[in-house]
Amino acid sequence: MLGILLLYWIGKYYYKLAEAHGKSKWGYAILGIVTYYACAVVSGFLMGIFIELIWPGAVDTINEFLFGLMLLPFGIAGTYLLYYYFKRNWESKAPQLGVEELGAGEPTETTL
């Protein structure tokens, strides 16, 4: 149940970010969820190799639930890093009004 809530929040934040910048909302929501799973799987694979190198045969005795909890921060961190990258990249490419453009209308003649 908590996993479904986590996926909901990940998708929701990516959806809102894409919506604010005029991108594909559902595409980026799904990308966020896929990023979470990809980071968890890759980190689990690397952690399994590391554990086998240190303690041969220890992977067979690891509790799967606890191993999944150990991978949770890696999935969240990967998702956050991609979110932060998109946010920073899209905000830097957004058109911004400079000081000289704020009053760029017709100049008015004022008489004293």
C-alpha positions as CSV (number, residue, x, y, z in Angstrom):
1,M,0.0,0.0,0.0
2,L,2.8,2.4,0.9
3,G,4.5,1.6,-2.5
4,I,1.4,2.7,-4.3
5,L,1.3,6.0,-2.4
6,L,4.9,6.6,-3.2
7,L,4.3,6.0,-6.9
8,Y,1.3,8.3,-6.8
9,W,3.4,11.1,-5.3
10,I,6.2,10.6,-7.7
11,G,3.8,10.7,-10.7
12,K,2.0,13.7,-9.2
13,Y,5.1,15.9,-8.9
14,Y,6.3,15.0,-12.4
15,Y,2.8,15.6,-13.8
16,K,2.6,19.1,-12.2
17,L,6.1,20.0,-13.3
18,A,5.4,19.0,-16.9
19,E,2.1,20.8,-16.8
20,A,3.7,24.0,-15.6
21,H,6.2,24.0,-18.5
22,G,3.9,22.8,-21.3
23,K,5.3,19.3,-21.7
24,S,3.6,15.9,-22.0
25,K,2.0,15.5,-18.5
26,W,1.4,11.7,-18.5
27,G,4.6,10.9,-20.3
28,Y,6.7,12.6,-17.6
29,A,4.6,11.1,-14.8
30,I,5.3,7.7,-16.2
31,L,9.0,8.6,-16.7
32,G,9.2,9.5,-13.0
33,I,7.8,6.1,-11.9
34,V,10.1,4.2,-14.4
35,T,13.1,6.2,-13.1
36,Y,12.3,5.1,-9.5
37,Y,12.2,1.4,-10.5
38,A,15.2,1.7,-12.7
39,C,17.3,3.3,-9.9
40,A,16.1,0.7,-7.4
41,V,16.9,-2.2,-9.7
42,V,20.4,-0.9,-10.7
43,S,21.3,-0.1,-7.1
44,G,20.1,-3.5,-6.0
45,F,22.2,-5.2,-8.6
46,L,25.3,-3.3,-7.6
47,M,24.6,-3.8,-3.9
48,G,24.2,-7.6,-4.5
49,I,27.5,-7.7,-6.4
50,F,29.2,-5.8,-3.6
51,I,27.8,-8.0,-0.9
52,E,28.8,-11.2,-2.8
53,L,32.3,-9.8,-3.1
54,I,32.6,-9.1,0.6
55,W,30.7,-12.1,2.0
56,P,30.3,-14.9,-0.5
57,G,26.9,-16.6,-0.2
58,A,25.3,-13.8,1.9
59,V,22.9,-12.8,-0.8
60,D,21.0,-16.1,-0.4
61,T,20.3,-15.3,3.3
62,I,19.2,-11.7,3.0
63,N,15.6,-10.9,3.9
64,E,13.9,-9.6,0.7
65,F,11.7,-7.1,2.5
66,L,14.7,-5.5,4.3
67,F,16.6,-5.5,1.0
68,G,13.7,-3.7,-0.6
69,L,13.7,-1.1,2.2
70,M,17.5,-0.6,1.7
71,L,16.9,0.2,-2.0
72,L,14.1,2.7,-1.3
73,P,16.4,5.7,-0.7
74,F,18.3,5.0,-4.0
75,G,15.1,5.0,-6.0
76,I,13.9,8.2,-4.4
77,A,17.3,9.9,-4.8
78,G,17.4,9.0,-8.5
79,T,13.9,10.3,-9.0
80,Y,14.6,13.5,-7.2
81,L,17.8,14.1,-9.2
82,L,16.0,13.7,-12.5
83,Y,13.1,15.9,-11.2
84,Y,15.6,18.6,-10.2
85,Y,17.4,18.3,-13.5
86,F,14.2,18.8,-15.5
87,K,13.0,21.7,-13.3
88,R,16.3,23.5,-13.5
89,N,16.7,22.9,-17.2
90,W,13.2,24.0,-18.1
91,E,13.3,27.1,-15.9
92,S,16.5,28.3,-17.5
93,K,15.1,28.0,-21.0
94,A,11.8,29.8,-20.1
95,P,11.6,33.3,-21.6
96,Q,12.2,35.8,-18.9
97,L,11.4,39.5,-19.0
98,G,14.4,41.8,-18.5
99,V,14.3,45.2,-16.9
100,E,14.5,46.9,-20.3
101,E,11.5,44.9,-21.6
102,L,9.2,45.9,-18.8
103,G,8.4,49.4,-20.1
104,A,9.0,48.6,-23.8
105,G,5.8,50.3,-24.9
106,E,5.5,53.6,-26.8
107,P,7.4,56.4,-25.0
108,T,5.1,59.1,-23.7
109,E,5.8,62.8,-23.9
110,T,5.4,64.5,-20.5
111,T,5.4,68.3,-20.3
112,L,6.1,70.3,-17.2
